Amino acid sequence: MDYTLELVVVPVSDVDRAKAFYIDGTGFKEDVDHRAGDDFRVVQLSPPGSACAIAIGVGITDAAPGSTRGLHLVVTDIEAARAELTGRGVEVSDIRHMTPQGWQPGADPQRTDYASFADFRDPDGNVWLLQERGHS
């Protein structure tokens, strides 16, 4: 039996503001924007190249806006991904990598899979991590 993760709910306070951030800022693609009255709206957005989407909306979660932490966007070139996001106006942290001595600035010198990170927040404060894998 396969169990595919296809949708993650991200709680936001203003659906239109969040939708604009994810489409214009991060380049996510709109899959669905469905309303069923004033108490229900679901907007489904997919990151470029991802089989898993996010859902933002009204009446879809009781989680506090901004409470999501640590969703990972895995990229093959963290420097290029960071440059693309900052070029779109997203505030992205500096790239860092973990060593036995703790966090160090910049991408991992060997570009080891899962070793280099940067993060950004959506307008509500939900935290996303960029993580590099497959750099060659």
SEDOTI-515103 format. One record per residue (C-alpha): residue number from 1; residue in three letters; x negated, y negated, z negated. Coordinates in nm, 2 decimals, always signed. Each point is the difference from the previous one (the first is absolute). Example, Ala and Ser with C-alpha at 12.3 -4.5 7.8 and 13.67 -1.06 7.14 Angstrom:
// residues 2
+------+------+--------+--------+--------+
| milo | volo |      x |      y |      z |
+------+------+--------+--------+--------+
|    1 |  ALA |  -1.23 |  +0.45 |  -0.78 |
|    2 |  SER |  -0.14 |  -0.34 |  +0.07 |
+------+------+--------+--------+--------+
This chain:
// residues 136
+------+------+--------+--------+--------+
| milo | volo |      x |      y |      z |
+------+------+--------+--------+--------+
|    1 |  MET |  +0.00 |  +0.00 |  +0.00 |
|    2 |  ASP |  -0.13 |  -0.34 |  +0.10 |
|    3 |  TYR |  +0.07 |  -0.30 |  -0.23 |
|    4 |  THR |  -0.06 |  -0.32 |  +0.20 |
|    5 |  LEU |  -0.01 |  -0.33 |  -0.17 |
|    6 |  GLU |  +0.18 |  -0.23 |  +0.24 |
|    7 |  LEU |  +0.13 |  -0.30 |  -0.21 |
|    8 |  VAL |  -0.12 |  -0.19 |  -0.31 |
|    9 |  VAL |  +0.23 |  -0.26 |  -0.16 |
|   10 |  VAL |  -0.18 |  -0.33 |  -0.08 |
|   11 |  PRO |  +0.20 |  -0.23 |  -0.23 |
|   12 |  VAL |  +0.02 |  -0.37 |  +0.11 |
|   13 |  SER |  +0.20 |  -0.30 |  -0.12 |
|   14 |  ASP |  +0.06 |  -0.16 |  +0.34 |
|   15 |  VAL |  +0.05 |  +0.24 |  +0.29 |
|   16 |  ASP |  -0.04 |  -0.25 |  +0.28 |
|   17 |  ARG |  -0.33 |  -0.14 |  -0.15 |
|   18 |  ALA |  -0.14 |  +0.35 |  -0.05 |
|   19 |  LYS |  +0.11 |  +0.10 |  +0.35 |
|   20 |  ALA |  -0.18 |  -0.30 |  +0.15 |
|   21 |  PHE |  -0.31 |  +0.08 |  -0.20 |
|   22 |  TYR |  -0.01 |  +0.36 |  +0.10 |
|   23 |  ILE |  +0.07 |  -0.06 |  +0.37 |
|   24 |  ASP |  -0.20 |  -0.33 |  +0.05 |
|   25 |  GLY |  -0.27 |  +0.05 |  -0.26 |
|   26 |  THR |  -0.08 |  +0.37 |  +0.01 |
|   27 |  GLY |  +0.13 |  +0.10 |  +0.34 |
|   28 |  PHE |  +0.25 |  +0.25 |  -0.12 |
|   29 |  LYS |  +0.27 |  +0.09 |  +0.25 |
|   30 |  GLU |  +0.37 |  -0.04 |  -0.07 |
|   31 |  ASP |  +0.18 |  +0.34 |  +0.03 |
|   32 |  VAL |  +0.34 |  -0.09 |  -0.16 |
|   33 |  ASP |  +0.18 |  -0.30 |  -0.15 |
|   34 |  HIS |  +0.34 |  +0.12 |  -0.11 |
|   35 |  ARG |  +0.25 |  -0.18 |  -0.22 |
|   36 |  ALA |  +0.32 |  +0.14 |  -0.15 |
|   37 |  GLY |  +0.14 |  -0.30 |  -0.18 |
|   38 |  ASP |  -0.16 |  -0.24 |  -0.23 |
|   39 |  ASP |  -0.11 |  +0.27 |  -0.25 |
|   40 |  PHE |  -0.19 |  +0.22 |  +0.24 |
|   41 |  ARG |  -0.28 |  -0.06 |  +0.25 |
|   42 |  VAL |  -0.29 |  +0.22 |  +0.10 |
|   43 |  VAL |  -0.29 |  -0.11 |  +0.22 |
|   44 |  GLN |  -0.23 |  +0.28 |  +0.11 |
|   45 |  LEU |  -0.35 |  -0.10 |  +0.11 |
|   46 |  SER |  -0.29 |  +0.21 |  +0.13 |
|   47 |  PRO |  -0.37 |  -0.08 |  -0.02 |
|   48 |  PRO |  -0.18 |  +0.03 |  +0.34 |
|   49 |  GLY |  -0.08 |  +0.37 |  +0.06 |
|   50 |  SER |  +0.17 |  +0.13 |  -0.31 |
|   51 |  ALA |  +0.26 |  +0.28 |  -0.02 |
|   52 |  CYS |  +0.12 |  -0.14 |  -0.34 |
|   53 |  ALA |  +0.20 |  -0.32 |  -0.02 |
|   54 |  ILE |  +0.10 |  -0.23 |  -0.28 |
|   55 |  ALA |  +0.35 |  -0.12 |  -0.09 |
|   56 |  ILE |  +0.08 |  -0.33 |  -0.15 |
|   57 |  GLY |  +0.35 |  -0.12 |  -0.06 |
|   58 |  VAL |  +0.30 |  -0.07 |  -0.23 |
|   59 |  GLY |  +0.17 |  +0.27 |  -0.20 |
|   60 |  ILE |  -0.27 |  +0.27 |  +0.08 |
|   61 |  THR |  -0.20 |  +0.00 |  -0.33 |
|   62 |  ASP |  +0.02 |  -0.13 |  -0.35 |
|   63 |  ALA |  -0.38 |  -0.03 |  -0.02 |
|   64 |  ALA |  -0.13 |  -0.35 |  -0.08 |
|   65 |  PRO |  -0.12 |  -0.21 |  +0.30 |
|   66 |  GLY |  -0.38 |  +0.01 |  +0.01 |
|   67 |  SER |  -0.03 |  +0.32 |  -0.21 |
|   68 |  THR |  -0.15 |  +0.22 |  +0.27 |
|   69 |  ARG |  -0.37 |  +0.06 |  -0.04 |
|   70 |  GLY |  -0.26 |  +0.19 |  +0.20 |
|   71 |  LEU |  +0.17 |  +0.08 |  +0.33 |
|   72 |  HIS |  -0.30 |  +0.09 |  +0.23 |
|   73 |  LEU |  -0.03 |  -0.10 |  +0.36 |
|   74 |  VAL |  -0.28 |  +0.22 |  +0.14 |
|   75 |  VAL |  -0.21 |  -0.15 |  +0.28 |
|   76 |  THR |  -0.30 |  +0.11 |  +0.20 |
|   77 |  ASP |  -0.17 |  -0.34 |  -0.02 |
|   78 |  ILE |  +0.07 |  -0.20 |  -0.32 |
|   79 |  GLU |  -0.19 |  -0.30 |  +0.12 |
|   80 |  ALA |  +0.21 |  -0.03 |  +0.31 |
|   81 |  ALA |  +0.32 |  +0.07 |  -0.19 |
|   82 |  ARG |  -0.08 |  -0.27 |  -0.25 |
|   83 |  ALA |  -0.09 |  -0.25 |  +0.28 |
|   84 |  GLU |  +0.33 |  +0.08 |  +0.18 |
|   85 |  LEU |  +0.21 |  -0.06 |  -0.31 |
|   86 |  THR |  -0.18 |  -0.32 |  -0.11 |
|   87 |  GLY |  +0.03 |  -0.12 |  +0.36 |
|   88 |  ARG |  +0.38 |  +0.05 |  -0.04 |
|   89 |  GLY |  -0.01 |  -0.21 |  -0.32 |
|   90 |  VAL |  +0.00 |  +0.28 |  -0.26 |
|   91 |  GLU |  -0.22 |  -0.06 |  -0.30 |
|   92 |  VAL |  -0.22 |  +0.31 |  -0.03 |
|   93 |  SER |  -0.26 |  +0.06 |  -0.27 |
|   94 |  ASP |  -0.36 |  +0.05 |  +0.09 |
|   95 |  ILE |  -0.09 |  +0.35 |  +0.10 |
|   96 |  ARG |  -0.16 |  +0.21 |  -0.28 |
|   97 |  HIS |  -0.12 |  +0.35 |  -0.05 |
|   98 |  MET |  -0.05 |  +0.23 |  -0.30 |
|   99 |  THR |  -0.35 |  +0.11 |  -0.12 |
|  100 |  PRO |  -0.11 |  +0.19 |  -0.31 |
|  101 |  GLN |  -0.08 |  -0.35 |  -0.13 |
|  102 |  GLY |  +0.35 |  -0.13 |  +0.06 |
|  103 |  TRP |  +0.16 |  -0.21 |  +0.27 |
|  104 |  GLN |  -0.24 |  -0.17 |  +0.25 |
|  105 |  PRO |  +0.07 |  -0.26 |  +0.26 |
|  106 |  GLY |  +0.04 |  +0.09 |  +0.37 |
|  107 |  ALA |  +0.08 |  +0.32 |  +0.18 |
|  108 |  ASP |  -0.17 |  +0.32 |  -0.11 |
|  109 |  PRO |  -0.34 |  +0.00 |  +0.18 |
|  110 |  GLN |  +0.05 |  +0.35 |  +0.12 |
|  111 |  ARG |  +0.36 |  -0.07 |  +0.09 |
|  112 |  THR |  +0.10 |  +0.31 |  -0.20 |
|  113 |  ASP |  +0.37 |  +0.10 |  +0.04 |
|  114 |  TYR |  +0.22 |  -0.14 |  -0.28 |
|  115 |  ALA |  -0.28 |  -0.21 |  -0.15 |
|  116 |  SER |  +0.08 |  -0.36 |  +0.13 |
|  117 |  PHE |  +0.30 |  -0.21 |  -0.11 |
|  118 |  ALA |  +0.16 |  -0.34 |  +0.02 |
|  119 |  ASP |  +0.34 |  -0.10 |  -0.13 |
|  120 |  PHE |  +0.28 |  -0.25 |  +0.07 |
|  121 |  ARG |  +0.34 |  -0.09 |  -0.14 |
|  122 |  ASP |  +0.33 |  -0.07 |  +0.16 |
|  123 |  PRO |  +0.20 |  -0.31 |  -0.10 |
|  124 |  ASP |  +0.14 |  +0.18 |  -0.31 |
|  125 |  GLY |  -0.33 |  +0.13 |  -0.12 |
|  126 |  ASN |  +0.03 |  +0.36 |  +0.12 |
|  127 |  VAL |  -0.36 |  +0.12 |  +0.04 |
|  128 |  TRP |  -0.14 |  +0.18 |  +0.31 |
|  129 |  LEU |  -0.34 |  +0.15 |  +0.04 |
|  130 |  LEU |  -0.20 |  +0.04 |  +0.32 |
|  131 |  GLN |  -0.21 |  +0.31 |  -0.01 |
|  132 |  GLU |  -0.25 |  +0.10 |  +0.26 |
|  133 |  ARG |  -0.01 |  +0.36 |  +0.14 |
|  134 |  GLY |  -0.15 |  +0.12 |  +0.33 |
|  135 |  HIS |  -0.23 |  -0.28 |  +0.07 |
|  136 |  SER |  -0.26 |  +0.10 |  +0.26 |
+------+------+--------+--------+--------+
